[in-house]
Amino acid sequence: MDKPVKQLTAAYLSLKGVSCRLCSGGHAQRVGSLLPCGRMTPTQPSTSSSTRPAPAVNGVVHVEKKPLEVAQERADNKQHAKTFSPGRSKQHDKGASETTIRQQLQQVDVLENMGISRHFAGEIKRVLDRTYRCWLQRDEEIMLDTATCAMAFRILRMNGYDVSSDELYHVAEASVFQNSLGGYLNDTRTLLELHKASTVGISQDESILDTIGSWSGTLLREQLGSGGALRTPLFREVEHTLDCPFYTTLDRLDHRWTIENFNVTGHHMLETPYLSSRYTSREILALGIRDFSSSQFTYQQELQQLESWVKECRLDQLPFARQKLAYFYLSAAGTMFPPELSDARILWAKNGVLTTVVDDFFDVGGSKEELENLVTLVEMWDEHHKIEFYSEQVEIVFSSIYNSVNQLGAKASLLQDRNVTKHLIQIWLDLLKSMMTEVEWRMRKYVPTEEEYMKNASLTFALGPIVLPALYFVGPKIPESVVKDPEYNELFRLMSTCGRLLNDVQTFEREYGEGKLNSVSLLVLHGGCTSISEARRELQKPIDTCRRDLLRLVLGEEGAVPRPCKELFWKMCKVCYFFYSGTDGFSSPVEKAREVDAVINEPLKLEGSHASLPVV
């Protein structure tokens, strides 16, 4: 397999960063994209009669098409045949004409779920543009097949196309009457696609998706419980989907699962032309394996570098500090997985470690005098030498923050062509002051209102120093006006509020024992809840609302914040769900240890005939 795979990889490298631009006529505007790599950028229809290269955006070159080419594509769109790439031979066209919209969407889905969609950005965009035109035209190939309709809705929405859940109304309405469900009751694949579609809501008003999610989830669980799904090849996929909704897991964990279960998720590819019959499904799988395995080598090197940094900073000598480097690096590598995002991963992990140390210092490790000393040192920054360190603990904590911010700030400033170090310092100062407010409340035994608590607690959740500086390392230039824009602040508020509430629900007992109030206890004190369990249930509503509102903002039309930057807020939201869905996985030293190994250390485990494929 080595020779074909090398040829395949070379072909991918030649395709990487090339996107074919299709005219979409007067159809509704596409509103963004969120591929796993975050590199596909939406484009507007061509208005030129000549062919000219468009500027590269985020490494993607958009190619204008001549009117004749556009006319040919419009003619092609009248057929059900949809193909991945232009410039095919007649033989390729004949094979591709047999590929349905559903099969193409399945192929796109698997490429995304394997983490290699960035190698096929142009070809995937071509498929999605055509699928979107068919969606707007209510093409019967999509609308008359429930599984295809649900899949098209989910994939188009998550890639930023403006699609309405109203097109699934007939399914939601039928779910009220079981005798109207036809073959859905026993069609596991259709139920699964409906359930996946129900999880991509972007508004609390999309009751259609809530209805479909409740109904399809119940039927799928009944199938699992009765053993019905055990007789199908979809059993593992059903179980995985129900246990791990897409917003509760890390991208790299999903990629690993898809690769190791390719015989389930990719089985339909064995029977249809794949990328215009140019590549076999086995070659596609080989690329996924090599991409994942080579990234693990990079992750191991970066983690070793970070472990050395912890020792150099003497952070491992602080008796009060939780050692969470592996978890923070997992969250970085699990979401920002492409090789070129190394600097962003390093920053994310370093600042994650530092925020945990500071959080523990303010909670249990430092005296009031030490905490005040630390805040003053950060306020003075380059003139901190004018005052003394209150203790060795303060010196270690401040020096670690000071050196890291200055080093990362210098690197970010070079990338941004302007000084951003002052912004990074302000982010840390905002965090420390909000933590000091909590300490003062605790010492005075002051009980804040729910509004007071959330305004401060969204900052003390400490996502600011992790996410906001990372925006400078994902590619786009960020003018100072962007960080002052309402969109920037709203993205941060929604992400931080969702994370804080998820954390509060799972950490109530521990924090209550430490004398700390959180949103759960405040709901009992102020909100009319009669019990802790009722308060926890009540908080699920604002958690869901924040998640949906954040996803809508991330997938929405281009605003002040560049899309690759907006996607970091969503990635951190997924990290919060990953650690705090059902348990406090972050505080446990072993809860997520298996996931650390799965992303960073443990080789892929392949089954059957796939076991012979190379994993390094």
Stockholm file with secondary structure:
# STOCKHOLM 1.0

chainA/1-616         MDKPVKQLTAAYLSLKGVSCRLCSGGHAQRVGSLLPCGRMTPTQPSTSSSTRPAPAVNGVVHVEKKPLEVAQERADNKQHAKTFSPGRSKQHDKGASETTIRQQLQQVDVLENMGISRHFAGEIKRVLDRTYRCWLQRDEEIMLDTATCAMAFRILRMNGYDVSSDELYHVAEASVFQNSLGGYLNDTRTLLELHKASTVGISQDESILDTIGSWSGTLLREQLGSGGALRTPLFREVEHTLDCPFYTTLDRLDHRWTIENFNVTGHHMLETPYLSSRYTSREILALGIRDFSSSQFTYQQELQQLESWVKECRLDQLPFARQKLAYFYLSAAGTMFPPELSDARILWAKNGVLTTVVDDFFDVGGSKEELENLVTLVEMWDEHHKIEFYSEQVEIVFSSIYNSVNQLGAKASLLQDRNVTKHLIQIWLDLLKSMMTEVEWRMRKYVPTEEEYMKNASLTFALGPIVLPALYFVGPKIPESVVKDPEYNELFRLMSTCGRLLNDVQTFEREYGEGKLNSVSLLVLHGGCTSISEARRELQKPIDTCRRDLLRLVLGEEGAVPRPCKELFWKMCKVCYFFYSGTDGFSSPVEKAREVDAVINEPLKLEGSHASLPVV
#=GR chainA/1-616 SS CHHHHHHHHHHHHHHTTEEECCCCTTCCCCCCCCCTTCCCCCCCCCCCSSCCEEEEETTEEEECCCHHHHHHHHHHHTSSCCCSCSSCCHHHHHHHTTCCHHHHHHHHHHHHHHTCGGGGHHHHHHHHHHHHHHHHTTCHHHHTCHHHHHHHHHHHHHTTCCCCGGGGHHHHHHTTCGGGCGGGGGCHHHHHHHHHHHTCCCSTTCHHHHHHHHHHHHHHHHHHHHTTGGGSTTHHHHHHHHHSCGGGSCHHHHHHHHHHTHHHHTGGGGGSCSTTTTSCHHHHHHHHHHHHHHHHHHHHHHHHHHHHHHHHTTGGGCTTCCCCHHHHHHHHHTTSCSGGGHHHHHHHHHHHHHHHHHHHIIIIICCHHHHHHHHHHHHHGGGGGGSCCSSHHHHHHHHHHHHHHHHHHHHHHHHHTSCCHHHHHHHHHHHHHHHHHHHHHHHHTCCCCHHHHHHHHHHHTCCHHHHTGGGGGSSSCCCHHHHTSHHHHHHHHHHHHHHHHHHHHHHHHHHHHTTCCCHHHHHHHTSCCSSHHHHHHHHHHHHHHHHHHHHHHHHSSCCSSCHHHHHHHHHHHHHHHHHHSSSCTTTCSSTTHHHHIIIIISCCCCCGGGGGSCCC
#=GC SS_cons         CHHHHHHHHHHHHHHTTEEECCCCTTCCCCCCCCCTTCCCCCCCCCCCSSCCEEEEETTEEEECCCHHHHHHHHHHHTSSCCCSCSSCCHHHHHHHTTCCHHHHHHHHHHHHHHTCGGGGHHHHHHHHHHHHHHHHTTCHHHHTCHHHHHHHHHHHHHTTCCCCGGGGHHHHHHTTCGGGCGGGGGCHHHHHHHHHHHTCCCSTTCHHHHHHHHHHHHHHHHHHHHTTGGGSTTHHHHHHHHHSCGGGSCHHHHHHHHHHTHHHHTGGGGGSCSTTTTSCHHHHHHHHHHHHHHHHHHHHHHHHHHHHHHHHTTGGGCTTCCCCHHHHHHHHHTTSCSGGGHHHHHHHHHHHHHHHHHHHIIIIICCHHHHHHHHHHHHHGGGGGGSCCSSHHHHHHHHHHHHHHHHHHHHHHHHHTSCCHHHHHHHHHHHHHHHHHHHHHHHHTCCCCHHHHHHHHHHHTCCHHHHTGGGGGSSSCCCHHHHTSHHHHHHHHHHHHHHHHHHHHHHHHHHHHTTCCCHHHHHHHTSCCSSHHHHHHHHHHHHHHHHHHHHHHHHSSCCSSCHHHHHHHHHHHHHHHHHHSSSCTTTCSSTTHHHHIIIIISCCCCCGGGGGSCCC
//
